[in-house]
Protein backbone atom coordinates (compact mmCIF):
# COMPACT_ATOMS: atom_id res chain seq x y z
CA UNK A 1 0.00 0.00 0.00
CA UNK A 2 3.02 2.28 -0.12
CA UNK A 3 5.72 3.47 2.21
CA UNK A 4 4.66 5.96 4.90
CA UNK A 5 7.02 8.72 5.93
CA UNK A 6 6.56 10.92 9.00
CA UNK A 7 8.14 14.37 9.12
CA UNK A 8 8.03 16.00 12.54
CA UNK A 9 6.66 19.54 12.44
CA UNK A 10 6.50 20.28 16.16
CA UNK A 11 7.54 18.75 19.47
CA UNK A 12 6.78 19.75 23.05
CA UNK A 13 7.27 17.94 26.35
CA UNK A 14 3.96 16.08 25.96
CA UNK A 15 3.03 16.25 22.26
CA UNK A 16 4.31 15.89 18.73
CA UNK A 17 2.93 16.79 15.30
CA UNK A 18 3.86 15.07 12.04
CA UNK A 19 3.18 15.56 8.35
CA UNK A 20 2.43 12.19 6.73
CA UNK A 21 3.53 11.28 3.22
CA UNK A 22 3.10 8.12 1.17
CA UNK A 23 5.05 7.54 -2.02
CA UNK A 24 6.33 11.15 -1.87
CA UNK A 25 2.79 12.60 -1.68
CA UNK A 26 1.38 14.34 1.39
CA UNK A 27 -1.69 12.44 2.63
CA UNK A 28 -2.30 13.99 6.04
CA UNK A 29 -1.01 14.85 9.49
CA UNK A 30 -1.13 13.43 12.98
CA UNK A 31 -0.90 15.17 16.33
CA UNK A 32 0.06 12.98 19.30
CA UNK A 33 -0.61 13.92 22.91
CA UNK A 34 1.06 11.87 25.63
CA UNK A 35 -0.98 11.74 28.84
CA UNK A 36 0.02 9.75 31.93
CA UNK A 37 -1.18 6.34 30.70
CA UNK A 38 -2.99 7.09 27.44
CA UNK A 39 -1.74 8.43 24.11
CA UNK A 40 -4.30 10.48 22.18
CA UNK A 41 -3.98 11.13 18.47
CA UNK A 42 -5.80 13.40 16.07
CA UNK A 43 -5.35 12.08 12.55
CA UNK A 44 -6.40 14.12 9.52
CA UNK A 45 -6.17 12.32 6.18
CA UNK A 46 -7.15 13.07 2.60
CA UNK A 47 -10.53 12.10 1.21
CA UNK A 48 -9.38 9.19 -0.95
CA UNK A 49 -8.11 6.86 1.77
CA UNK A 50 -10.14 3.73 2.45
CA UNK A 51 -10.92 2.47 5.95
CA UNK A 52 -8.37 -0.34 5.49
CA UNK A 53 -5.69 2.21 4.54
CA UNK A 54 -6.59 4.35 7.57
CA UNK A 55 -6.35 1.33 9.88
CA UNK A 56 -3.00 0.40 8.34
CA UNK A 57 -1.79 3.98 8.87
CA UNK A 58 -2.92 3.97 12.52
CA UNK A 59 -0.97 0.75 13.06
CA UNK A 60 2.10 2.32 11.45
CA UNK A 61 1.77 5.45 13.62
CA UNK A 62 1.56 3.23 16.70
CA UNK A 63 4.63 1.20 15.69
CA UNK A 64 6.84 4.01 14.38
CA UNK A 65 5.89 6.98 16.55
CA UNK A 66 4.07 5.96 19.71
CA UNK A 67 6.00 2.82 20.68
CA UNK A 68 9.33 4.42 19.77
CA UNK A 69 8.58 7.33 22.13
CA UNK A 70 9.38 5.01 25.04
CA UNK A 71 6.18 5.93 26.87
CA UNK A 72 4.31 3.24 28.77
CA UNK A 73 0.67 3.37 27.79
CA UNK A 74 -2.50 1.48 28.54
CA UNK A 75 -4.40 2.75 25.52
CA UNK A 76 -3.97 4.54 22.20
CA UNK A 77 -7.04 6.56 21.22
CA UNK A 78 -7.20 7.96 17.68
CA UNK A 79 -9.76 10.44 16.38
CA UNK A 80 -9.78 10.48 12.57
CA UNK A 81 -10.91 13.32 10.33
CA UNK A 82 -11.09 12.82 6.58
CA UNK A 83 -11.28 15.64 4.07
CA UNK A 84 -9.12 18.07 2.19
CA UNK A 85 -6.70 20.73 3.31
CA UNK A 86 -8.10 24.21 2.86
CA UNK A 87 -5.00 26.14 3.88
CA UNK A 88 -2.41 26.87 6.51
CA UNK A 89 -2.71 30.19 8.30
CA UNK A 90 -0.32 32.06 10.59
CA UNK A 91 0.17 35.53 12.03
CA UNK A 92 2.33 36.34 9.01
CA UNK A 93 -0.49 35.59 6.56
CA UNK A 94 -2.87 37.77 8.58
CA UNK A 95 -0.30 40.60 8.61
CA UNK A 96 -0.06 40.40 4.81
CA UNK A 97 -3.87 40.68 4.59
CA UNK A 98 -3.83 43.77 6.83
CA UNK A 99 -1.14 45.42 4.68
CA UNK A 100 -3.25 44.77 1.60
CA UNK A 101 -6.32 46.28 3.26
CA UNK A 102 -4.37 49.40 4.31
CA UNK A 103 -3.27 49.98 0.71
CA UNK A 104 -6.81 49.77 -0.64
CA UNK A 105 -8.92 52.85 -1.33
CA UNK A 106 -11.50 53.47 1.36
CA UNK A 107 -15.05 52.69 0.33
CA UNK A 108 -17.17 55.82 -0.18
C-alpha positions in Angstrom: 0.0 0.0 0.0 3.0 2.3 -0.1 5.7 3.5 2.2 4.7 6.0 4.9 7.0 8.7 5.9 6.6 10.9 9.0 8.1 14.4 9.1 8.0 16.0 12.5 6.7 19.5 12.4 6.5 20.3 16.2 7.5 18.8 19.5 6.8 19.8 23.1 7.3 17.9 26.3 4.0 16.1 26.0 3.0 16.3 22.3 4.3 15.9 18.7 2.9 16.8 15.3 3.9 15.1 12.0 3.2 15.6 8.4 2.4 12.2 6.7 3.5 11.3 3.2 3.1 8.1 1.2 5.0 7.5 -2.0 6.3 11.2 -1.9 2.8 12.6 -1.7 1.4 14.3 1.4 -1.7 12.4 2.6 -2.3 14.0 6.0 -1.0 14.9 9.5 -1.1 13.4 13.0 -0.9 15.2 16.3 0.1 13.0 19.3 -0.6 13.9 22.9 1.1 11.9 25.6 -1.0 11.7 28.8 0.0 9.7 31.9 -1.2 6.3 30.7 -3.0 7.1 27.4 -1.7 8.4 24.1 -4.3 10.5 22.2 -4.0 11.1 18.5 -5.8 13.4 16.1 -5.4 12.1 12.6 -6.4 14.1 9.5 -6.2 12.3 6.2 -7.2 13.1 2.6 -10.5 12.1 1.2 -9.4 9.2 -1.0 -8.1 6.9 1.8 -10.1 3.7 2.4 -10.9 2.5 5.9 -8.4 -0.3 5.5 -5.7 2.2 4.5 -6.6 4.4 7.6 -6.3 1.3 9.9 -3.0 0.4 8.3 -1.8 4.0 8.9 -2.9 4.0 12.5 -1.0 0.7 13.1 2.1 2.3 11.4 1.8 5.4 13.6 1.6 3.2 16.7 4.6 1.2 15.7 6.8 4.0 14.4 5.9 7.0 16.6 4.1 6.0 19.7 6.0 2.8 20.7 9.3 4.4 19.8 8.6 7.3 22.1 9.4 5.0 25.0 6.2 5.9 26.9 4.3 3.2 28.8 0.7 3.4 27.8 -2.5 1.5 28.5 -4.4 2.8 25.5 -4.0 4.5 22.2 -7.0 6.6 21.2 -7.2 8.0 17.7 -9.8 10.4 16.4 -9.8 10.5 12.6 -10.9 13.3 10.3 -11.1 12.8 6.6 -11.3 15.6 4.1 -9.1 18.1 2.2 -6.7 20.7 3.3 -8.1 24.2 2.9 -5.0 26.1 3.9 -2.4 26.9 6.5 -2.7 30.2 8.3 -0.3 32.1 10.6 0.2 35.5 12.0 2.3 36.3 9.0 -0.5 35.6 6.6 -2.9 37.8 8.6 -0.3 40.6 8.6 -0.1 40.4 4.8 -3.9 40.7 4.6 -3.8 43.8 6.8 -1.1 45.4 4.7 -3.3 44.8 1.6 -6.3 46.3 3.3 -4.4 49.4 4.3 -3.3 50.0 0.7 -6.8 49.8 -0.6 -8.9 52.8 -1.3 -11.5 53.5 1.4 -15.1 52.7 0.3 -17.2 55.8 -0.2 
